[in-house]
Structure formats: structure tokens, C-alpha cells
Amino acid sequence: MAEPKRKTSKARRDKRRSNVWKLDLPGMSKCPKCGEYNLSHRVCRECGNYNGKEIIKKEA
């Protein structure tokens, strides 16, 4: 097996183990028509609108 040429420093080791690079929760945005929170760039589940257009017909 290959052996490391040099010792990994504490800073490099801890930087690799940190949670800085991990993703957060996906961005939520308010629907401009009904005001419900939904994932951005997706059709609103409540009213069926996307980008100001009715994509899915919803019964009132």
C-alpha cells in the first residue's frame, strides 16, 4: 500500500471535515399569486401557477 509522503496538517484535515461545503435546504420562495411557499423554479402546488401562467388547472 502507498504511504502518504507528508503529514496532513490539522487545518487541512479540519477543513475537509467541516460542514462548510455541504448544501443547505433548497431555496423556498413565495408564490406571487397565492402566497404559499414552494421550491423555486417549480409549479406551485396550491394554485398551479408558474411564471405568471396557469400550468395546472386547480379547482377552487
PDB file of N, H, CA, C and O in Angstrom:
ATOM      1  N   MET A   1       0.832  -1.186   0.000  1.00  0.00           N
ATOM      2  CA  MET A   1       0.000   0.000   0.000  1.00  0.00           C
ATOM      3  C   MET A   1       0.872   1.243   0.000  1.00  0.00           C
ATOM      4  O   MET A   1       1.964   1.258   0.567  1.00  0.00           O
ATOM      5  N   ALA A   2       0.379   2.260  -0.632  1.00  0.00           N
ATOM      6  H   ALA A   2      -0.509   2.247  -1.093  1.00  0.00           H
ATOM      7  CA  ALA A   2       1.118   3.516  -0.683  1.00  0.00           C
ATOM      8  C   ALA A   2       0.983   4.252   0.647  1.00  0.00           C
ATOM      9  O   ALA A   2      -0.063   4.207   1.294  1.00  0.00           O
ATOM     10  N   GLU A   3       2.032   4.912   1.031  1.00  0.00           N
ATOM     11  H   GLU A   3       2.882   4.948   0.505  1.00  0.00           H
ATOM     12  CA  GLU A   3       2.048   5.685   2.269  1.00  0.00           C
ATOM     13  C   GLU A   3       2.062   7.175   1.927  1.00  0.00           C
ATOM     14  O   GLU A   3       2.632   7.562   0.907  1.00  0.00           O
ATOM     15  N   PRO A   4       1.442   8.020   2.763  1.00  0.00           N
ATOM     16  CA  PRO A   4       1.477   9.452   2.498  1.00  0.00           C
ATOM     17  C   PRO A   4       2.896   9.994   2.609  1.00  0.00           C
ATOM     18  O   PRO A   4       3.650   9.597   3.498  1.00  0.00           O
ATOM     19  N   LYS A   5       3.261  10.906   1.702  1.00  0.00           N
ATOM     20  H   LYS A   5       2.648  11.228   0.980  1.00  0.00           H
ATOM     21  CA  LYS A   5       4.604  11.487   1.726  1.00  0.00           C
ATOM     22  C   LYS A   5       4.781  12.424   2.909  1.00  0.00           C
ATOM     23  O   LYS A   5       5.855  12.482   3.508  1.00  0.00           O
ATOM     24  N   ARG A   6       3.696  13.176   3.255  1.00  0.00           N
ATOM     25  H   ARG A   6       2.824  13.128   2.768  1.00  0.00           H
ATOM     26  CA  ARG A   6       3.779  14.143   4.340  1.00  0.00           C
ATOM     27  C   ARG A   6       2.558  14.007   5.243  1.00  0.00           C
ATOM     28  O   ARG A   6       1.512  13.491   4.850  1.00  0.00           O
ATOM     29  N   LYS A   7       2.737  14.493   6.471  1.00  0.00           N
ATOM     30  H   LYS A   7       3.586  14.912   6.791  1.00  0.00           H
ATOM     31  CA  LYS A   7       1.639  14.511   7.418  1.00  0.00           C
ATOM     32  C   LYS A   7       0.610  15.548   6.978  1.00  0.00           C
ATOM     33  O   LYS A   7       0.967  16.650   6.561  1.00  0.00           O
ATOM     34  N   THR A   8      -0.667  15.185   7.073  1.00  0.00           N
ATOM     35  H   THR A   8      -0.956  14.290   7.412  1.00  0.00           H
ATOM     36  CA  THR A   8      -1.733  16.138   6.770  1.00  0.00           C
ATOM     37  C   THR A   8      -1.887  17.080   7.956  1.00  0.00           C
ATOM     38  O   THR A   8      -2.064  16.636   9.090  1.00  0.00           O
ATOM     39  N   SER A   9      -1.821  18.380   7.693  1.00  0.00           N
ATOM     40  H   SER A   9      -1.678  18.741   6.772  1.00  0.00           H
ATOM     41  CA  SER A   9      -1.897  19.358   8.781  1.00  0.00           C
ATOM     42  C   SER A   9      -3.302  19.354   9.389  1.00  0.00           C
ATOM     43  O   SER A   9      -4.265  18.904   8.768  1.00  0.00           O
ATOM     44  N   LYS A  10      -3.390  19.860  10.605  1.00  0.00           N
ATOM     45  H   LYS A  10      -2.608  20.225  11.109  1.00  0.00           H
ATOM     46  CA  LYS A  10      -4.685  19.920  11.292  1.00  0.00           C
ATOM     47  C   LYS A  10      -5.651  20.829  10.552  1.00  0.00           C
ATOM     48  O   LYS A  10      -6.846  20.542  10.476  1.00  0.00           O
ATOM     49  N   ALA A  11      -5.139  21.920  10.010  1.00  0.00           N
ATOM     50  H   ALA A  11      -4.168  22.153  10.072  1.00  0.00           H
ATOM     51  CA  ALA A  11      -6.007  22.855   9.287  1.00  0.00           C
ATOM     52  C   ALA A  11      -6.586  22.199   8.034  1.00  0.00           C
ATOM     53  O   ALA A  11      -7.777  22.342   7.754  1.00  0.00           O
ATOM     54  N   ARG A  12      -5.761  21.489   7.288  1.00  0.00           N
ATOM     55  H   ARG A  12      -4.794  21.372   7.516  1.00  0.00           H
ATOM     56  CA  ARG A  12      -6.240  20.825   6.067  1.00  0.00           C
ATOM     57  C   ARG A  12      -7.218  19.704   6.408  1.00  0.00           C
ATOM     58  O   ARG A  12      -8.231  19.525   5.732  1.00  0.00           O
ATOM     59  N   ARG A  13      -6.908  18.955   7.457  1.00  0.00           N
ATOM     60  H   ARG A  13      -6.085  19.100   8.007  1.00  0.00           H
ATOM     61  CA  ARG A  13      -7.786  17.873   7.896  1.00  0.00           C
ATOM     62  C   ARG A  13      -9.135  18.414   8.346  1.00  0.00           C
ATOM     63  O   ARG A  13     -10.182  17.895   7.958  1.00  0.00           O
ATOM     64  N   ASP A  14      -9.105  19.462   9.169  1.00  0.00           N
ATOM     65  H   ASP A  14      -8.254  19.884   9.484  1.00  0.00           H
ATOM     66  CA  ASP A  14     -10.350  20.021   9.687  1.00  0.00           C
ATOM     67  C   ASP A  14     -11.158  20.723   8.610  1.00  0.00           C
ATOM     68  O   ASP A  14     -12.388  20.722   8.657  1.00  0.00           O
ATOM     69  N   LYS A  15     -10.469  21.332   7.628  1.00  0.00           N
ATOM     70  H   LYS A  15      -9.469  21.334   7.590  1.00  0.00           H
ATOM     71  CA  LYS A  15     -11.170  21.970   6.522  1.00  0.00           C
ATOM     72  C   LYS A  15     -11.943  20.926   5.711  1.00  0.00           C
ATOM     73  O   LYS A  15     -13.057  21.185   5.254  1.00  0.00           O
ATOM     74  N   ARG A  16     -11.357  19.774   5.541  1.00  0.00           N
ATOM     75  H   ARG A  16     -10.453  19.564   5.911  1.00  0.00           H
ATOM     76  CA  ARG A  16     -12.011  18.702   4.806  1.00  0.00           C
ATOM     77  C   ARG A  16     -13.211  18.164   5.576  1.00  0.00           C
ATOM     78  O   ARG A  16     -14.222  17.805   4.971  1.00  0.00           O
ATOM     79  N   ARG A  17     -13.114  18.102   6.888  1.00  0.00           N
ATOM     80  H   ARG A  17     -12.293  18.393   7.380  1.00  0.00           H
ATOM     81  CA  ARG A  17     -14.183  17.546   7.711  1.00  0.00           C
ATOM     82  C   ARG A  17     -15.295  18.540   8.021  1.00  0.00           C
ATOM     83  O   ARG A  17     -16.348  18.146   8.523  1.00  0.00           O
ATOM     84  N   SER A  18     -15.083  19.808   7.733  1.00  0.00           N
ATOM     85  H   SER A  18     -14.228  20.128   7.325  1.00  0.00           H
ATOM     86  CA  SER A  18     -16.063  20.826   8.110  1.00  0.00           C
ATOM     87  C   SER A  18     -17.335  20.695   7.277  1.00  0.00           C
ATOM     88  O   SER A  18     -17.362  20.024   6.246  1.00  0.00           O
ATOM     89  N   ASN A  19     -18.368  21.345   7.746  1.00  0.00           N
ATOM     90  H   ASN A  19     -18.346  21.891   8.584  1.00  0.00           H
ATOM     91  CA  ASN A  19     -19.653  21.299   7.056  1.00  0.00           C
ATOM     92  C   ASN A  19     -19.869  22.486   6.139  1.00  0.00           C
ATOM     93  O   ASN A  19     -20.991  22.710   5.685  1.00  0.00           O
ATOM     94  N   VAL A  20     -18.834  23.248   5.856  1.00  0.00           N
ATOM     95  H   VAL A  20     -17.923  23.066   6.225  1.00  0.00           H
ATOM     96  CA  VAL A  20     -18.983  24.462   5.064  1.00  0.00           C
ATOM     97  C   VAL A  20     -19.443  24.141   3.648  1.00  0.00           C
ATOM     98  O   VAL A  20     -20.243  24.881   3.075  1.00  0.00           O
ATOM     99  N   TRP A  21     -18.953  23.064   3.085  1.00  0.00           N
ATOM    100  H   TRP A  21     -18.303  22.463   3.550  1.00  0.00           H
ATOM    101  CA  TRP A  21     -19.222  22.760   1.679  1.00  0.00           C
ATOM    102  C   TRP A  21     -20.555  22.061   1.463  1.00  0.00           C
ATOM    103  O   TRP A  21     -20.994  21.910   0.323  1.00  0.00           O
ATOM    104  N   LYS A  22     -21.212  21.627   2.553  1.00  0.00           N
ATOM    105  H   LYS A  22     -20.855  21.750   3.479  1.00  0.00           H
ATOM    106  CA  LYS A  22     -22.460  20.909   2.396  1.00  0.00           C
ATOM    107  C   LYS A  22     -23.590  21.876   2.062  1.00  0.00           C
ATOM    108  O   LYS A  22     -23.590  23.023   2.511  1.00  0.00           O
ATOM    109  N   LEU A  23     -24.545  21.409   1.276  1.00  0.00           N
ATOM    110  H   LEU A  23     -24.544  20.478   0.912  1.00  0.00           H
ATOM    111  CA  LEU A  23     -25.652  22.241   0.839  1.00  0.00           C
ATOM    112  C   LEU A  23     -26.670  22.441   1.959  1.00  0.00           C
ATOM    113  O   LEU A  23     -26.867  21.560   2.796  1.00  0.00           O
ATOM    114  N   ASP A  24     -27.308  23.595   1.966  1.00  0.00           N
ATOM    115  H   ASP A  24     -27.148  24.311   1.287  1.00  0.00           H
ATOM    116  CA  ASP A  24     -28.374  23.886   2.907  1.00  0.00           C
ATOM    117  C   ASP A  24     -29.697  23.401   2.318  1.00  0.00           C
ATOM    118  O   ASP A  24     -29.732  22.745   1.277  1.00  0.00           O
ATOM    119  N   LEU A  25     -30.754  23.734   2.994  1.00  0.00           N
ATOM    120  H   LEU A  25     -30.725  24.267   3.839  1.00  0.00           H
ATOM    121  CA  LEU A  25     -32.068  23.415   2.468  1.00  0.00           C
ATOM    122  C   LEU A  25     -32.287  24.135   1.143  1.00  0.00           C
ATOM    123  O   LEU A  25     -31.739  25.219   0.943  1.00  0.00           O
ATOM    124  N   PRO A  26     -33.069  23.563   0.237  1.00  0.00           N
ATOM    125  CA  PRO A  26     -33.303  24.232  -1.039  1.00  0.00           C
ATOM    126  C   PRO A  26     -34.011  25.567  -0.850  1.00  0.00           C
ATOM    127  O   PRO A  26     -34.741  25.763   0.122  1.00  0.00           O
ATOM    128  N   GLY A  27     -33.789  26.477  -1.785  1.00  0.00           N
ATOM    129  H   GLY A  27     -33.196  26.317  -2.575  1.00  0.00           H
ATOM    130  CA  GLY A  27     -34.366  27.813  -1.686  1.00  0.00           C
ATOM    131  C   GLY A  27     -35.870  27.790  -1.843  1.00  0.00           C
ATOM    132  O   GLY A  27     -36.402  27.280  -2.829  1.00  0.00           O
ATOM    133  N   MET A  28     -36.548  28.352  -0.851  1.00  0.00           N
ATOM    134  H   MET A  28     -36.116  28.766  -0.050  1.00  0.00           H
ATOM    135  CA  MET A  28     -38.002  28.441  -0.905  1.00  0.00           C
ATOM    136  C   MET A  28     -38.376  29.875  -1.262  1.00  0.00           C
ATOM    137  O   MET A  28     -37.731  30.828  -0.825  1.00  0.00           O
ATOM    138  N   SER A  29     -39.421  30.007  -2.060  1.00  0.00           N
ATOM    139  H   SER A  29     -39.945  29.233  -2.415  1.00  0.00           H
ATOM    140  CA  SER A  29     -39.892  31.336  -2.430  1.00  0.00           C
ATOM    141  C   SER A  29     -41.412  31.368  -2.305  1.00  0.00           C
ATOM    142  O   SER A  29     -42.077  30.333  -2.351  1.00  0.00           O
ATOM    143  N   LYS A  30     -41.944  32.572  -2.148  1.00  0.00           N
ATOM    144  H   LYS A  30     -41.404  33.413  -2.111  1.00  0.00           H
ATOM    145  CA  LYS A  30     -43.390  32.729  -2.047  1.00  0.00           C
ATOM    146  C   LYS A  30     -43.993  32.811  -3.433  1.00  0.00           C
ATOM    147  O   LYS A  30     -43.440  33.455  -4.324  1.00  0.00           O
ATOM    148  N   CYS A  31     -45.115  32.165  -3.609  1.00  0.00           N
ATOM    149  H   CYS A  31     -45.564  31.642  -2.884  1.00  0.00           H
ATOM    150  CA  CYS A  31     -45.857  32.249  -4.864  1.00  0.00           C
ATOM    151  C   CYS A  31     -46.465  33.649  -4.956  1.00  0.00           C
ATOM    152  O   CYS A  31     -47.115  34.095  -4.011  1.00  0.00           O
ATOM    153  N   PRO A  32     -46.268  34.351  -6.073  1.00  0.00           N
ATOM    154  CA  PRO A  32     -46.815  35.709  -6.163  1.00  0.00           C
ATOM    155  C   PRO A  32     -48.341  35.749  -6.213  1.00  0.00           C
ATOM    156  O   PRO A  32     -48.939  36.777  -5.896  1.00  0.00           O
ATOM    157  N   LYS A  33     -48.974  34.650  -6.606  1.00  0.00           N
ATOM    158  H   LYS A  33     -48.487  33.815  -6.864  1.00  0.00           H
ATOM    159  CA  LYS A  33     -50.431  34.657  -6.717  1.00  0.00           C
ATOM    160  C   LYS A  33     -51.118  34.276  -5.402  1.00  0.00           C
ATOM    161  O   LYS A  33     -52.004  34.995  -4.940  1.00  0.00           O
ATOM    162  N   CYS A  34     -50.718  33.149  -4.795  1.00  0.00           N
ATOM    163  H   CYS A  34     -49.998  32.565  -5.171  1.00  0.00           H
ATOM    164  CA  CYS A  34     -51.429  32.692  -3.598  1.00  0.00           C
ATOM    165  C   CYS A  34     -50.641  32.921  -2.312  1.00  0.00           C
ATOM    166  O   CYS A  34     -51.219  32.862  -1.227  1.00  0.00           O
ATOM    167  N   GLY A  35     -49.328  33.182  -2.403  1.00  0.00           N
ATOM    168  H   GLY A  35     -48.858  33.230  -3.285  1.00  0.00           H
ATOM    169  CA  GLY A  35     -48.541  33.484  -1.223  1.00  0.00           C
ATOM    170  C   GLY A  35     -47.993  32.275  -0.488  1.00  0.00           C
ATOM    171  O   GLY A  35     -47.352  32.439   0.550  1.00  0.00           O
ATOM    172  N   GLU A  36     -48.222  31.062  -0.990  1.00  0.00           N
ATOM    173  H   GLU A  36     -48.743  30.930  -1.834  1.00  0.00           H
ATOM    174  CA  GLU A  36     -47.696  29.848  -0.361  1.00  0.00           C
ATOM    175  C   GLU A  36     -46.212  29.692  -0.691  1.00  0.00           C
ATOM    176  O   GLU A  36     -45.751  30.126  -1.747  1.00  0.00           O
ATOM    177  N   TYR A  37     -45.472  29.068   0.227  1.00  0.00           N
ATOM    178  H   TYR A  37     -45.847  28.716   1.084  1.00  0.00           H
ATOM    179  CA  TYR A  37     -44.064  28.787  -0.024  1.00  0.00           C
ATOM    180  C   TYR A  37     -43.941  27.531  -0.881  1.00  0.00           C
ATOM    181  O   TYR A  37     -44.635  26.539  -0.659  1.00  0.00           O
ATOM    182  N   ASN A  38     -43.044  27.594  -1.865  1.00  0.00           N
ATOM    183  H   ASN A  38     -42.480  28.400  -2.046  1.00  0.00           H
ATOM    184  CA  ASN A  38     -42.763  26.421  -2.682  1.00  0.00           C
ATOM    185  C   ASN A  38     -41.322  26.498  -3.180  1.00  0.00           C
ATOM    186  O   ASN A  38     -40.679  27.540  -3.062  1.00  0.00           O
ATOM    187  N   LEU A  39     -40.819  25.411  -3.731  1.00  0.00           N
ATOM    188  H   LEU A  39     -41.342  24.564  -3.827  1.00  0.00           H
ATOM    189  CA  LEU A  39     -39.471  25.395  -4.274  1.00  0.00           C
ATOM    190  C   LEU A  39     -39.403  26.315  -5.476  1.00  0.00           C
ATOM    191  O   LEU A  39     -40.331  26.366  -6.283  1.00  0.00           O
ATOM    192  N   SER A  40     -38.305  27.040  -5.594  1.00  0.00           N
ATOM    193  H   SER A  40     -37.550  26.999  -4.939  1.00  0.00           H
ATOM    194  CA  SER A  40     -38.173  27.952  -6.721  1.00  0.00           C
ATOM    195  C   SER A  40     -38.026  27.166  -8.020  1.00  0.00           C
ATOM    196  O   SER A  40     -37.512  26.047  -8.012  1.00  0.00           O
ATOM    197  N   HIS A  41     -38.462  27.728  -9.106  1.00  0.00           N
ATOM    198  H   HIS A  41     -38.879  28.637  -9.112  1.00  0.00           H
ATOM    199  CA  HIS A  41     -38.439  27.132 -10.441  1.00  0.00           C
ATOM    200  C   HIS A  41     -39.298  25.878 -10.519  1.00  0.00           C
ATOM    201  O   HIS A  41     -38.992  24.962 -11.283  1.00  0.00           O
ATOM    202  N   ARG A  42     -40.372  25.830  -9.735  1.00  0.00           N
ATOM    203  H   ARG A  42     -40.621  26.574  -9.115  1.00  0.00           H
ATOM    204  CA  ARG A  42     -41.307  24.712  -9.766  1.00  0.00           C
ATOM    205  C   ARG A  42     -42.727  25.279  -9.814  1.00  0.00           C
ATOM    206  O   ARG A  42     -42.960  26.422  -9.422  1.00  0.00           O
ATOM    207  N   VAL A  43     -43.665  24.477 -10.295  1.00  0.00           N
ATOM    208  H   VAL A  43     -43.476  23.548 -10.613  1.00  0.00           H
ATOM    209  CA  VAL A  43     -45.070  24.873 -10.312  1.00  0.00           C
ATOM    210  C   VAL A  43     -45.595  24.875  -8.884  1.00  0.00           C
ATOM    211  O   VAL A  43     -45.293  23.972  -8.104  1.00  0.00           O
ATOM    212  N   CYS A  44     -46.375  25.883  -8.547  1.00  0.00           N
ATOM    213  H   CYS A  44     -46.620  26.617  -9.181  1.00  0.00           H
ATOM    214  CA  CYS A  44     -46.960  25.981  -7.214  1.00  0.00           C
ATOM    215  C   CYS A  44     -47.983  24.857  -7.035  1.00  0.00           C
ATOM    216  O   CYS A  44     -48.832  24.636  -7.899  1.00  0.00           O
ATOM    217  N   ARG A  45     -47.895  24.156  -5.912  1.00  0.00           N
ATOM    218  H   ARG A  45     -47.205  24.335  -5.210  1.00  0.00           H
ATOM    219  CA  ARG A  45     -48.815  23.044  -5.665  1.00  0.00           C
ATOM    220  C   ARG A  45     -50.208  23.525  -5.299  1.00  0.00           C
ATOM    221  O   ARG A  45     -51.191  22.821  -5.530  1.00  0.00           O
ATOM    222  N   GLU A  46     -50.296  24.709  -4.735  1.00  0.00           N
ATOM    223  H   GLU A  46     -49.497  25.281  -4.547  1.00  0.00           H
ATOM    224  CA  GLU A  46     -51.593  25.203  -4.265  1.00  0.00           C
ATOM    225  C   GLU A  46     -52.448  25.753  -5.400  1.00  0.00           C
ATOM    226  O   GLU A  46     -53.618  25.395  -5.531  1.00  0.00           O
ATOM    227  N   CYS A  47     -51.859  26.628  -6.223  1.00  0.00           N
ATOM    228  H   CYS A  47     -50.908  26.919  -6.116  1.00  0.00           H
ATOM    229  CA  CYS A  47     -52.660  27.279  -7.265  1.00  0.00           C
ATOM    230  C   CYS A  47     -52.316  26.796  -8.678  1.00  0.00           C
ATOM    231  O   CYS A  47     -53.079  27.063  -9.607  1.00  0.00           O
ATOM    232  N   GLY A  48     -51.200  26.100  -8.869  1.00  0.00           N
ATOM    233  H   GLY A  48     -50.581  25.883  -8.114  1.00  0.00           H
ATOM    234  CA  GLY A  48     -50.858  25.556 -10.183  1.00  0.00           C
ATOM    235  C   GLY A  48     -50.248  26.569 -11.128  1.00  0.00           C
ATOM    236  O   GLY A  48     -50.225  26.336 -12.336  1.00  0.00           O
ATOM    237  N   ASN A  49     -49.747  27.701 -10.614  1.00  0.00           N
ATOM    238  H   ASN A  49     -49.766  27.891  -9.632  1.00  0.00           H
ATOM    239  CA  ASN A  49     -49.157  28.728 -11.475  1.00  0.00           C
ATOM    240  C   ASN A  49     -47.646  28.615 -11.494  1.00  0.00           C
ATOM    241  O   ASN A  49     -47.029  28.176 -10.523  1.00  0.00           O
ATOM    242  N   TYR A  50     -47.057  29.018 -12.615  1.00  0.00           N
ATOM    243  H   TYR A  50     -47.558  29.374 -13.404  1.00  0.00           H
ATOM    244  CA  TYR A  50     -45.608  29.119 -12.737  1.00  0.00           C
ATOM    245  C   TYR A  50     -45.300  30.266 -13.687  1.00  0.00           C
ATOM    246  O   TYR A  50     -45.818  30.313 -14.802  1.00  0.00           O
ATOM    247  N   ASN A  51     -44.464  31.182 -13.247  1.00  0.00           N
ATOM    248  H   ASN A  51     -44.044  31.145 -12.340  1.00  0.00           H
ATOM    249  CA  ASN A  51     -44.028  32.310 -14.069  1.00  0.00           C
ATOM    250  C   ASN A  51     -45.218  33.147 -14.557  1.00  0.00           C
ATOM    251  O   ASN A  51     -45.217  33.644 -15.683  1.00  0.00           O
ATOM    252  N   GLY A  52     -46.235  33.296 -13.693  1.00  0.00           N
ATOM    253  H   GLY A  52     -46.236  32.892 -12.779  1.00  0.00           H
ATOM    254  CA  GLY A  52     -47.386  34.119 -14.032  1.00  0.00           C
ATOM    255  C   GLY A  52     -48.402  33.457 -14.938  1.00  0.00           C
ATOM    256  O   GLY A  52     -49.345  34.114 -15.377  1.00  0.00           O
ATOM    257  N   LYS A  53     -48.240  32.171 -15.236  1.00  0.00           N
ATOM    258  H   LYS A  53     -47.473  31.637 -14.880  1.00  0.00           H
ATOM    259  CA  LYS A  53     -49.167  31.458 -16.130  1.00  0.00           C
ATOM    260  C   LYS A  53     -49.758  30.272 -15.379  1.00  0.00           C
ATOM    261  O   LYS A  53     -49.100  29.664 -14.535  1.00  0.00           O
ATOM    262  N   GLU A  54     -51.010  29.953 -15.701  1.00  0.00           N
ATOM    263  H   GLU A  54     -51.544  30.447 -16.387  1.00  0.00           H
ATOM    264  CA  GLU A  54     -51.653  28.804 -15.091  1.00  0.00           C
ATOM    265  C   GLU A  54     -51.228  27.544 -15.850  1.00  0.00           C
ATOM    266  O   GLU A  54     -51.568  27.368 -17.020  1.00  0.00           O
ATOM    267  N   ILE A  55     -50.496  26.690 -15.184  1.00  0.00           N
ATOM    268  H   ILE A  55     -50.220  26.833 -14.233  1.00  0.00           H
ATOM    269  CA  ILE A  55     -49.975  25.474 -15.803  1.00  0.00           C
ATOM    270  C   ILE A  55     -50.907  24.302 -15.519  1.00  0.00           C
ATOM    271  O   ILE A  55     -51.233  23.531 -16.422  1.00  0.00           O
ATOM    272  N   ILE A  56     -51.334  24.169 -14.267  1.00  0.00           N
ATOM    273  H   ILE A  56     -51.069  24.796 -13.534  1.00  0.00           H
ATOM    274  CA  ILE A  56     -52.215  23.079 -13.844  1.00  0.00           C
ATOM    275  C   ILE A  56     -53.533  23.678 -13.401  1.00  0.00           C
ATOM    276  O   ILE A  56     -53.562  24.591 -12.576  1.00  0.00           O
ATOM    277  N   LYS A  57     -54.617  23.168 -13.944  1.00  0.00           N
ATOM    278  H   LYS A  57     -54.593  22.426 -14.614  1.00  0.00           H
ATOM    279  CA  LYS A  57     -55.954  23.655 -13.558  1.00  0.00           C
ATOM    280  C   LYS A  57     -56.283  23.123 -12.173  1.00  0.00           C
ATOM    281  O   LYS A  57     -56.283  21.914 -11.942  1.00  0.00           O
ATOM    282  N   LYS A  58     -56.566  24.047 -11.250  1.00  0.00           N
ATOM    283  H   LYS A  58     -56.566  25.030 -11.438  1.00  0.00           H
ATOM    284  CA  LYS A  58     -56.937  23.676  -9.877  1.00  0.00           C
ATOM    285  C   LYS A  58     -58.361  24.131  -9.629  1.00  0.00           C
ATOM    286  O   LYS A  58     -58.765  25.217 -10.046  1.00  0.00           O
ATOM    287  N   GLU A  59     -59.121  23.280  -8.941  1.00  0.00           N
ATOM    288  H   GLU A  59     -58.793  22.398  -8.602  1.00  0.00           H
ATOM    289  CA  GLU A  59     -60.482  23.626  -8.565  1.00  0.00           C
ATOM    290  C   GLU A  59     -60.444  24.502  -7.318  1.00  0.00           C
ATOM    291  O   GLU A  59     -59.642  24.260  -6.416  1.00  0.00           O
ATOM    292  N   ALA A  60     -61.296  25.508  -7.260  1.00  0.00           N
ATOM    293  H   ALA A  60     -61.947  25.705  -7.993  1.00  0.00           H
ATOM    294  CA  ALA A  60     -61.297  26.443  -6.130  1.00  0.00           C
ATOM    295  C   ALA A  60     -61.929  25.884  -4.897  1.00  0.00           C
ATOM    296  O   ALA A  60     -61.996  26.565  -3.874  1.00  0.00           O
TER     297      ALA A  60
END
